[in-house]
Amino acid sequence: MPDGAARARCGRCQRPRSHCLCALIPQLQSRTRVLILQHPEESRHALNTARLAALGLVNGELQVGEQFADLASWLADPAYQACLLFPGDDAQPLATVAASASARPLLLVVPDGTWRKARKLLYLNPLLAALPRVCLPTGLESRYRLRKAPMAGALSTLEAIVVALEVLEAPHSFAALLQPFEALIDGQIAAMGEPTYQRNHGRDPASA
């Protein structure tokens, strides 16, 4: 196979055409609108779960940058009540928000990047930092077997969005969003080989 063909990428999921995930990406409806603000460095990551989330949600959108000139107009949509999915002392649990009798659905703004990069997005966009914050339930465990969580309960962006939507829109399931995510991880593990995966990412039986 010519080198150019090997490097050809799907214009939608951005994966190599030989490993395109589009057939697994659903088109899920949600009352909640999801706006993902992605740090530019994260957009170049091979495991770009935020893109998978945006592609799988009809009412989802992905914007890439550090400063967002149109942020005020995005947040001003009168059909939605904007909030920021980000931990903090004043962050309300999503279950509490879901139980409140608000007539308007949420515009859930989700920063995507490392914790340092996500905090930088908040610093560079004061309107973002000023939003009321909401947080995920405690005790969650990531399925992201190729990345070590920086702290207990840390999830990939896609996983966090799935959990948030399932809390806000129970009993509706958004598990289908995880199908391309799982396939992506399985493909990466297959590419590196099981021995390499176990050596670098496998769980130490002594810690079980």
C-alpha positions as CSV (number, residue, x, y, z in Angstrom):
1,M,0.0,0.0,0.0
2,P,1.5,3.4,-0.9
3,D,2.5,5.6,2.0
4,G,-0.1,8.3,1.0
5,A,-2.9,5.7,1.2
6,A,-1.8,4.5,4.6
7,R,-1.9,8.0,5.9
8,A,-5.3,8.9,4.3
9,R,-7.8,10.0,7.0
10,C,-11.5,10.0,7.2
11,G,-12.7,13.6,7.0
12,R,-15.3,13.1,9.6
13,C,-13.8,11.1,12.5
14,Q,-10.2,12.0,11.6
15,R,-9.1,8.4,12.0
16,P,-7.0,6.6,9.4
17,R,-9.4,5.4,6.7
18,S,-8.4,1.8,7.5
19,H,-9.6,2.4,11.1
20,C,-12.6,4.7,10.5
21,L,-15.0,4.7,13.4
22,C,-18.0,6.4,11.6
23,A,-20.0,3.2,11.4
24,L,-20.0,3.0,15.2
25,I,-20.8,6.7,15.9
26,P,-24.5,7.1,16.7
27,Q,-26.8,10.1,16.2
28,L,-28.4,10.6,19.5
29,Q,-31.0,13.2,20.4
30,S,-30.8,15.0,23.7
31,R,-32.7,17.8,25.4
32,T,-29.5,19.1,26.8
33,R,-27.2,21.0,24.4
34,V,-23.6,20.1,24.8
35,L,-20.9,22.6,23.8
36,I,-17.3,21.2,24.0
37,L,-14.5,23.8,24.1
38,Q,-11.3,22.0,23.2
39,H,-7.8,23.2,23.8
40,P,-5.9,23.1,20.4
41,E,-3.3,20.7,21.7
42,E,-6.0,18.2,22.6
43,S,-7.4,18.2,19.1
44,R,-4.1,16.6,17.8
45,H,-4.3,13.8,20.3
46,A,-4.8,10.3,18.7
47,L,-7.5,9.5,21.3
48,N,-9.7,12.5,20.7
49,T,-12.8,11.5,22.6
50,A,-14.4,15.0,22.5
51,R,-14.7,14.8,18.7
52,L,-16.5,11.4,19.1
53,A,-18.9,13.0,21.6
54,A,-19.7,15.9,19.3
55,L,-20.2,13.6,16.3
56,G,-22.5,11.3,18.2
57,L,-24.8,14.0,19.5
58,V,-27.3,15.8,17.3
59,N,-27.4,18.6,19.8
60,G,-23.7,18.7,20.4
61,E,-21.0,21.0,19.1
62,L,-17.2,21.1,19.2
63,Q,-15.2,24.3,19.1
64,V,-11.4,24.4,19.2
65,G,-9.3,27.3,20.5
66,E,-8.0,29.1,23.6
67,Q,-10.1,32.2,23.3
68,F,-13.6,32.2,21.9
69,A,-14.8,35.4,20.4
70,D,-18.3,34.1,19.9
71,L,-18.7,32.7,23.5
72,A,-21.1,35.4,24.6
73,S,-23.5,34.6,21.7
74,W,-23.3,30.9,22.3
75,L,-24.2,31.4,26.0
76,A,-27.0,33.9,25.3
77,D,-29.3,31.4,23.6
78,P,-32.6,32.0,25.5
79,A,-33.7,28.4,24.9
80,Y,-31.1,27.1,27.3
81,Q,-29.7,27.7,30.8
82,A,-25.9,27.7,30.5
83,C,-23.7,25.9,33.1
84,L,-20.1,24.7,33.2
85,L,-19.2,21.0,33.8
86,F,-16.1,21.6,36.0
87,P,-15.4,20.8,39.6
88,G,-15.3,23.4,42.3
89,D,-16.4,24.2,45.8
90,D,-19.5,25.8,44.5
91,A,-20.3,23.2,41.9
92,Q,-23.8,21.7,42.2
93,P,-24.2,17.9,41.7
94,L,-25.9,17.2,38.4
95,A,-28.5,15.1,40.2
96,T,-29.6,18.2,42.1
97,V,-29.8,20.2,38.9
98,A,-31.8,17.4,37.2
99,A,-34.3,17.3,40.1
100,S,-35.0,21.1,39.9
101,A,-38.0,22.2,38.1
102,S,-36.4,24.3,35.4
103,A,-38.4,25.0,32.3
104,R,-35.3,25.4,30.1
105,P,-32.9,22.6,29.3
106,L,-29.3,23.0,30.0
107,L,-26.5,24.2,27.8
108,L,-23.7,22.1,29.2
109,V,-20.3,23.7,28.5
110,V,-17.5,21.1,28.7
111,P,-13.8,22.2,28.6
112,D,-11.6,19.5,27.0
113,G,-8.0,19.2,27.8
114,T,-5.7,18.4,30.7
115,W,-6.7,20.0,34.0
116,R,-4.0,22.6,33.5
117,K,-5.2,23.4,30.0
118,A,-8.9,23.4,31.0
119,R,-8.1,25.9,33.8
120,K,-6.3,28.0,31.2
121,L,-9.4,28.1,29.1
122,L,-11.4,29.4,32.1
123,Y,-8.7,32.0,32.8
124,L,-8.6,33.2,29.1
125,N,-12.4,33.3,28.9
126,P,-13.9,35.2,31.9
127,L,-17.5,34.5,30.7
128,L,-16.7,30.8,30.9
129,A,-15.3,31.1,34.4
130,A,-18.4,33.1,35.5
131,L,-20.8,30.3,34.6
132,P,-22.5,28.3,37.4
133,R,-20.7,25.0,37.8
134,V,-22.0,21.5,37.9
135,C,-20.2,18.3,38.8
136,L,-20.4,14.6,38.2
137,P,-21.3,12.0,40.9
138,T,-18.4,10.7,43.0
139,G,-17.0,7.3,42.9
140,L,-16.7,7.0,39.1
141,E,-14.1,4.8,37.3
142,S,-12.8,5.5,33.8
143,R,-12.8,2.9,31.1
144,Y,-9.9,4.8,29.5
145,R,-7.4,1.9,29.7
146,L,-4.6,3.8,27.9
147,R,-4.4,6.8,30.2
148,K,-3.6,6.9,33.8
149,A,-6.2,9.1,35.6
150,P,-4.6,12.1,37.2
151,M,-7.0,11.7,40.2
152,A,-9.7,9.4,41.5
153,G,-12.9,9.7,39.6
154,A,-11.3,11.4,36.5
155,L,-13.0,10.5,33.2
156,S,-12.3,11.1,29.6
157,T,-14.4,14.0,28.1
158,L,-16.6,11.5,26.3
159,E,-17.3,9.4,29.4
160,A,-18.0,12.6,31.4
161,I,-20.6,13.7,28.9
162,V,-22.3,10.3,28.9
163,V,-22.5,10.3,32.7
164,A,-23.8,13.9,32.7
165,L,-26.5,13.2,30.1
166,E,-27.7,10.0,31.8
167,V,-28.1,11.9,35.0
168,L,-29.9,14.8,33.4
169,E,-32.1,12.8,31.1
170,A,-32.7,9.6,33.0
171,P,-33.9,7.0,32.1
172,H,-32.7,7.7,28.6
173,S,-29.4,5.9,27.8
174,F,-26.4,7.4,26.0
175,A,-24.2,4.3,26.3
176,A,-24.1,4.1,22.4
177,L,-21.7,7.0,22.5
178,L,-19.1,4.7,24.1
179,Q,-19.1,2.1,21.3
180,P,-16.5,4.0,19.1
181,F,-14.6,4.9,22.2
182,E,-14.2,1.2,23.2
183,A,-13.3,0.3,19.6
184,L,-10.7,3.1,19.5
185,I,-9.1,1.8,22.7
186,D,-9.2,-1.8,21.5
187,G,-7.5,-0.8,18.3
188,Q,-4.8,1.0,20.1
189,I,-4.1,-2.0,22.3
190,A,-4.0,-4.3,19.3
191,A,-1.6,-2.0,17.6
192,M,0.8,-2.0,20.5
193,G,0.4,-5.7,21.3
194,E,-1.0,-7.2,24.4
195,P,2.5,-7.7,26.1
196,T,3.3,-4.0,25.7
197,Y,-0.1,-3.0,26.9
198,Q,0.1,-5.2,30.0
199,R,3.6,-3.9,30.7
200,N,2.7,-0.2,30.4
201,H,-1.0,-0.1,31.3
202,G,-2.0,-3.4,32.8
203,R,-3.2,-3.5,36.4
204,D,-0.8,-4.9,38.9
205,P,-2.5,-8.0,40.3
206,A,-1.0,-7.3,43.7
207,S,-3.0,-4.0,43.8
208,A,-6.3,-5.7,43.2
